[in-house]
């Protein structure tokens, strides 16, 4: 294996309109530190079956070929931690559906990757049942007591970011568990207790702390101030428990046992709900206002999928309150007139993808928010005629600098300005395809790494999702679309995505964490798979790059840094930064499945 294969980079880099955020890079040897058997984690193909041959692909960029693509004959799961992926594979091997596996993966991630997701947060699911795409919104909701001025200080100005994050003020009503239950009732094949069992077993028996989890806890300044989290994550010496320490969570095991017996109602009512409310409202320095009624009233919303064409493919994603599906389709539409297959990875590709990003992020800032509160012109934003006009604004030779929002058709009401970046750093993605060809793309989050830095007695961290709202309720004298409001869902950038071929057969399942950069991470990966014919592992490991309608960002420490002068010659303001994606991709071919799990994190793509 290369040095890159043994390197894990842990980032905590945030772009947010209300604060400057910490950036730290930690290097760890993942496999050596955990003592994991690579053989045990190697994807395998059932005897007598042929693995899908790798598509014609570029040479992997220097230093980036950290993993080989996973292959399987019947089914596959790609997730951000080997133990979570293994739980999903076990469920698939037992005859479970894609959603059965996704439930198992998510609950194990709650244990092994608690900094990024869990039942204290929210998620989106894009599901393919073999004939229809269905999208379910399990996004967190602001409590009934929430008001637009929630994140203003006494001086009337937006609070410093971490003053808002740490404590109960930032916690939204969690949606993930109700989402899992709704999806399982609709598409599950195995029993509810059966899909919960892997996480319950791991909570009781314990698991080895990974370098990624250790790195996040080590660099964080706030988690140790919570007494329950301090006991769980830190030793008696006050230092984070070291890599390889066996961590058990009996409180979470009890919570899972209640949920297995009584369903999600055990979470949204009763003792667990009371524990959540107490954790939020009794915070000593920054209490929130969530109530038992807020929890009991939480509902999962089925949203219309956002679908569009890209060359011979059909691409479907999540609509508002996520901006991800719309923005990805807008970027692809801008790229479609270009011969991306000939352009190949490099500064020219970075130019086109960055310019496409500027246009998409300009529209995103103006139009996207919770559709229950703002009339979002989704139909106009993905209208082919409108997008053709927008694509015409891109020059092959010069960056446009900062793009302005367009004027899409089919607007029902006057739009309102929504500048918030919608960051989710503490996020993870799960891609699953089962033996029946059904699939799940699920992106799941607690927003910032380690969420609100408060842990319930029930054994899980709580989100800080309300800081995904814009802190200032007005901009330029107009109400902000993504302002805080009663029972409102904050805008997201998550972009779980399904791709279908010309015969409407499922072709790819893709998604990523990474805050607002999720949109460019997913677009880059789709171009890599669909235009450059890369196998999914090489596609996800390509250097990250793009623009969120500001500087053109290129991933520090990769060959993308060599593109800087060529981009600057086209007028780009270039910034090399850490870009911590966690892309999980599965491609379905005539002979089986091929998967890629982002080498920037700990994940694997494995199947049966």
Secondary structure as UniProt FT lines:
FT   HELIX           4..6
FT   STRAND          7..10
FT   STRAND          15..16
FT   TURN            17..18
FT   STRAND          19..20
FT   STRAND          26..29
FT   HELIX           30..34
FT   HELIX           38..41
FT   TURN            47..48
FT   TURN            62..63
FT   STRAND          70..72
FT   STRAND          76..79
FT   HELIX           82..93
FT   TURN            94..95
FT   HELIX           98..112
FT   TURN            113..116
FT   TURN            119..120
FT   STRAND          122..128
FT   STRAND          133..138
FT   TURN            144..145
FT   TURN            148..151
FT   TURN            154..155
FT   HELIX           161..165
FT   HELIX           168..170
FT   HELIX           176..187
FT   HELIX           192..205
FT   STRAND          207..208
FT   HELIX           211..219
FT   HELIX           223..225
FT   HELIX           227..233
FT   TURN            236..237
FT   TURN            243..244
FT   STRAND          246..247
FT   HELIX           250..262
FT   TURN            263..264
FT   HELIX           265..268
FT   HELIX           270..281
FT   HELIX           292..296
FT   STRAND          301..303
FT   STRAND          306..310
FT   TURN            311..312
FT   STRAND          313..317
FT   TURN            320..321
FT   HELIX           324..336
FT   HELIX           340..343
FT   TURN            345..346
FT   HELIX           347..367
FT   TURN            371..373
FT   HELIX           378..381
FT   HELIX           384..391
FT   TURN            392..393
FT   STRAND          426..433
FT   TURN            435..436
FT   STRAND          439..447
FT   TURN            449..452
FT   TURN            457..458
FT   HELIX           465..468
FT   STRAND          474..475
FT   TURN            476..477
FT   STRAND          478..479
FT   TURN            481..482
FT   TURN            486..487
FT   STRAND          497..500
FT   TURN            502..503
FT   STRAND          506..511
FT   HELIX           515..517
FT   HELIX           518..530
FT   HELIX           536..541
FT   STRAND          545..547
FT   STRAND          552..555
FT   TURN            556..557
FT   HELIX           559..563
FT   HELIX           564..569
FT   TURN            570..571
FT   STRAND          574..577
FT   STRAND          584..589
FT   TURN            590..591
FT   STRAND          592..597
FT   TURN            599..600
FT   STRAND          604..607
//
